[in-house]
């Protein structure tokens, strides 16, 4: 995930641990690379 997003593994670990939040550009890349909508990524029911 880190390599795909162009960030280091420490950053991804901090996101997963809730110590940091990804920025808009990283969030956009995550849902594009995973092939999901932002709502799915954030657990929002449509």
NUPA-989488 format. One record per residue: residue in one letter; z, x, y of N, C-alpha, C in turn; residue number from 1; chain. Coordinates in nm, 4 decimals. Atoms other than C-alpha are relative to their C-alpha. Layout:
BEGIN
NODE, kolro, n_z, n_x, n_y, ca_z, ca_x, ca_y, c_z, c_x, c_y, dokol, vodren
NODE, a, Z, X, Y, Z, X, Y, Z, X, Y, NUM, A $
...
***
This chain:
BEGIN
NODE, kolro, n_z, n_x, n_y, ca_z, ca_x, ca_y, c_z, c_x, c_y, dokol, vodren
NODE, x, 0.0000, 0.0836, -0.1187, 0.0000, 0.0000, 0.0000, 0.0000, 0.0877, 0.1245, 1, A $
NODE, x, -0.0102, -0.0865, -0.1179, 0.0947, 0.2751, 0.2440, -0.1339, 0.0662, 0.0311, 2, A $
NODE, x, 0.1276, -0.0681, -0.0205, -0.2317, 0.4625, 0.1952, -0.1060, -0.0974, 0.0513, 3, A $
NODE, x, 0.0964, 0.1021, -0.0409, -0.4368, 0.1440, 0.2302, 0.0180, -0.0392, 0.1453, 4, A $
NODE, x, -0.0296, 0.0421, -0.1368, -0.2642, 0.0585, 0.5574, 0.0024, 0.1151, 0.0993, 5, A $
NODE, x, -0.0012, -0.1153, -0.0895, -0.2677, 0.4115, 0.6956, 0.1370, 0.0312, 0.0570, 6, A $
NODE, x, -0.1364, -0.0323, -0.0405, 0.1105, 0.4407, 0.7163, 0.0642, 0.0817, -0.1110, 7, A $
NODE, x, -0.0638, -0.0781, 0.1057, 0.3550, 0.6576, 0.5260, 0.0899, -0.0877, -0.0867, 8, A $
NODE, x, -0.0799, 0.0756, 0.0966, 0.5603, 0.5454, 0.2271, 0.1367, -0.0382, 0.0565, 9, A $
NODE, x, -0.1293, 0.0299, -0.0617, 0.8820, 0.5624, 0.4287, -0.0083, -0.1276, 0.0825, 10, A $
NODE, x, 0.0180, 0.1199, -0.0815, 0.7467, 0.2973, 0.6649, -0.0024, -0.1246, -0.0869, 11, A $
NODE, x, 0.0060, 0.1154, 0.0905, 0.6618, 0.0613, 0.3785, 0.1380, -0.0265, -0.0603, 12, A $
NODE, x, -0.1349, 0.0159, 0.0552, 1.0057, 0.1223, 0.2253, 0.0929, -0.0667, 0.1009, 13, A $
NODE, x, -0.0830, 0.0607, -0.1040, 1.1693, 0.0329, 0.5568, -0.0357, -0.1470, 0.0201, 14, A $
NODE, x, 0.0398, 0.1406, -0.0083, 0.9658, -0.2895, 0.5738, 0.0643, -0.0783, -0.1129, 15, A $
NODE, x, -0.0527, 0.0698, 0.1176, 1.0734, -0.3841, 0.2226, 0.1519, -0.0140, 0.0046, 16, A $
NODE, x, -0.1462, 0.0031, -0.0101, 1.4372, -0.3038, 0.2978, 0.0473, -0.0837, 0.1194, 17, A $
NODE, x, -0.0359, 0.0791, -0.1169, 1.4269, -0.5116, 0.6172, 0.0507, 0.0821, 0.1167, 18, A $
NODE, x, -0.0454, -0.0875, -0.1089, 1.5016, -0.2105, 0.8379, -0.0991, 0.0033, 0.1157, 19, A $
NODE, x, 0.1054, 0.0047, -0.1006, 1.1705, -0.2366, 1.0245, -0.0917, -0.1157, -0.0341, 20, A $
NODE, x, 0.0994, 0.1036, 0.0227, 0.9009, -0.4986, 1.0649, -0.1377, 0.0579, 0.0309, 21, A $
NODE, x, 0.1353, -0.0508, -0.0284, 0.5285, -0.4282, 1.0444, -0.0538, -0.0619, 0.1285, 22, A $
NODE, x, 0.0636, 0.0498, -0.1212, 0.3291, -0.4641, 1.3628, -0.1164, -0.0917, -0.0325, 23, A $
NODE, x, 0.1097, 0.0951, 0.0165, 0.0474, -0.7125, 1.4159, -0.1158, 0.0603, -0.0782, 24, A $
NODE, x, 0.1146, -0.0616, 0.0666, -0.2260, -0.4696, 1.3069, 0.0273, 0.0217, -0.1484, 25, A $
NODE, x, -0.0359, -0.0204, 0.1408, -0.0416, -0.3866, 0.9838, 0.0040, -0.1329, -0.0749, 26, A $
NODE, x, -0.0050, 0.1320, 0.0636, 0.0216, -0.7539, 0.9081, -0.1416, -0.0504, -0.0279, 27, A $
NODE, x, 0.1392, 0.0439, 0.0161, -0.3464, -0.8315, 0.9605, -0.0661, 0.0741, -0.1160, 28, A $
NODE, x, 0.0567, -0.0769, 0.1104, -0.4494, -0.5506, 0.7264, 0.0568, -0.0434, -0.1349, 29, A $
NODE, x, -0.0635, 0.0416, 0.1253, -0.2003, -0.6661, 0.4621, -0.0675, -0.1264, -0.0531, 30, A $
NODE, x, 0.0588, 0.1221, 0.0538, -0.3402, -1.0169, 0.4382, -0.1489, 0.0142, -0.0263, 31, A $
NODE, x, 0.1411, -0.0232, 0.0281, -0.6999, -0.8959, 0.4595, -0.0172, 0.0743, -0.1332, 32, A $
NODE, x, 0.0106, -0.0793, 0.1235, -0.6486, -0.6379, 0.1824, 0.0446, -0.0781, -0.1228, 33, A $
NODE, x, -0.0488, 0.0799, 0.1122, -0.4574, -0.8853, -0.0371, -0.0848, -0.1254, -0.0226, 34, A $
NODE, x, 0.0858, 0.1167, 0.0133, -0.7135, -1.1595, 0.0221, 0.0757, -0.1318, 0.0075, 35, A $
NODE, x, -0.0782, 0.1220, -0.0185, -0.4574, -1.4170, 0.1323, -0.0010, -0.0384, 0.1469, 36, A $
NODE, x, -0.0111, 0.0442, -0.1390, -0.4080, -1.6227, 0.4448, 0.1350, 0.0437, 0.0556, 37, A $
NODE, x, -0.1306, -0.0323, -0.0586, -0.1289, -1.5409, 0.6904, 0.1089, -0.0964, -0.0460, 38, A $
NODE, x, -0.0995, 0.0969, 0.0446, 0.0462, -1.8634, 0.5843, 0.0540, 0.0348, -0.1378, 39, A $
NODE, x, -0.0432, -0.0399, 0.1336, 0.0578, -1.7481, 0.2225, 0.0880, 0.1239, 0.0100, 40, A $
NODE, x, -0.0763, -0.1236, -0.0159, 0.1808, -1.4053, 0.3294, 0.1417, -0.0283, 0.0487, 41, A $
NODE, x, -0.1307, 0.0309, -0.0566, 0.4671, -1.5601, 0.5248, 0.0720, -0.1150, -0.0690, 42, A $
NODE, x, -0.0651, 0.1056, 0.0765, 0.5440, -1.8339, 0.2727, 0.0056, -0.1339, 0.0715, 43, A $
NODE, x, 0.0042, 0.1252, -0.0751, 0.4444, -2.1207, 0.5009, -0.0873, -0.0990, -0.0768, 44, A $
NODE, x, 0.0773, 0.1041, 0.0668, 0.3350, -2.4415, 0.3297, -0.0915, -0.0680, 0.1000, 45, A $
NODE, x, 0.0956, 0.0673, -0.0892, 0.0264, -2.6000, 0.4761, 0.0075, -0.1491, -0.0185, 46, A $
***
